[in-house]
Amino acid sequence: MAEISFQHIFDINQLFKKKGIEYSIHLFGGCSSCGAYLLCEGENIGHEELEAVMNEYFKEKWLKIYLSDDLSLRAESLLK
């Protein structure tokens, strides 16, 4: 599994704002695990569109994002 940094979260949230997408990435965690999820702050849009926007950013970082039904994120390294 790959990691998403604080800078990535900041950059994606800024990208969402720039594109008028009313979602933001937030972190959750506890004990030995943590993760990231999206929070809808306005109009809902499709998961495919959200994944496409994030993956356009992350392809330069050699990462791919998968968005689950509960809006949690999973990052996978493209370097295998």
C-alpha positions as CSV (number, residue, x, y, z in Angstrom):
1,M,0.0,0.0,0.0
2,A,1.2,3.5,-0.8
3,E,1.0,6.6,1.4
4,I,-0.8,9.9,0.9
5,S,1.1,12.8,2.5
6,F,-0.2,16.0,4.1
7,Q,1.0,17.9,1.0
8,H,-1.0,15.6,-1.3
9,I,-4.1,16.2,0.8
10,F,-3.5,20.0,0.6
11,D,-2.9,19.9,-3.1
12,I,-6.0,17.8,-3.9
13,N,-8.2,20.0,-1.7
14,Q,-6.9,23.1,-3.6
15,L,-7.5,21.3,-6.9
16,F,-11.1,20.5,-5.9
17,K,-11.7,24.1,-5.1
18,K,-10.1,25.3,-8.4
19,K,-12.4,22.9,-10.3
20,G,-15.5,23.8,-8.3
21,I,-15.8,20.3,-6.8
22,E,-17.4,20.5,-3.4
23,Y,-15.5,17.7,-1.7
24,S,-12.4,17.6,0.5
25,I,-10.0,14.9,1.8
26,H,-9.8,14.3,5.5
27,L,-7.8,11.9,7.6
28,F,-9.0,9.5,10.2
29,G,-6.9,7.2,12.4
30,G,-6.6,5.3,15.6
31,C,-4.0,3.1,17.3
32,S,-2.0,1.5,14.4
33,S,-4.0,2.4,11.4
34,C,-5.0,5.6,9.6
35,G,-6.6,6.5,6.3
36,A,-8.2,9.2,4.3
37,Y,-11.8,9.8,3.1
38,L,-13.7,12.3,1.1
39,L,-16.3,14.5,2.6
40,C,-19.0,16.0,0.4
41,E,-19.6,19.7,1.2
42,G,-22.2,20.5,-1.4
43,E,-23.3,18.9,-4.6
44,N,-22.7,15.2,-5.1
45,I,-20.8,14.0,-8.1
46,G,-19.9,10.5,-9.4
47,H,-17.1,8.4,-7.9
48,E,-15.6,8.0,-11.3
49,E,-15.2,11.8,-11.8
50,L,-13.7,12.1,-8.3
51,E,-11.2,9.3,-9.0
52,A,-10.3,10.8,-12.4
53,V,-9.5,14.2,-10.9
54,M,-7.4,12.7,-8.1
55,N,-5.6,10.2,-10.3
56,E,-4.7,12.9,-12.8
57,Y,-2.8,14.6,-9.9
58,F,-1.4,11.3,-8.5
59,K,-0.1,9.9,-11.7
60,E,2.9,12.2,-11.5
61,K,3.5,10.8,-8.0
62,W,3.3,7.2,-9.4
63,L,0.2,6.5,-7.3
64,K,-3.3,5.4,-8.2
65,I,-6.3,6.1,-6.0
66,Y,-9.3,3.9,-5.5
67,L,-12.5,5.3,-4.0
68,S,-14.8,3.0,-2.1
69,D,-18.6,3.3,-1.7
70,D,-18.1,4.9,1.7
71,L,-15.8,7.5,0.2
72,S,-12.6,6.1,1.8
73,L,-9.5,6.2,-0.2
74,R,-6.9,3.5,-1.0
75,A,-3.7,4.4,-2.6
76,E,-1.6,1.9,-4.6
77,S,1.9,2.4,-5.9
78,L,2.3,2.2,-9.7
79,L,5.9,1.1,-9.2
80,K,5.8,-2.6,-8.9
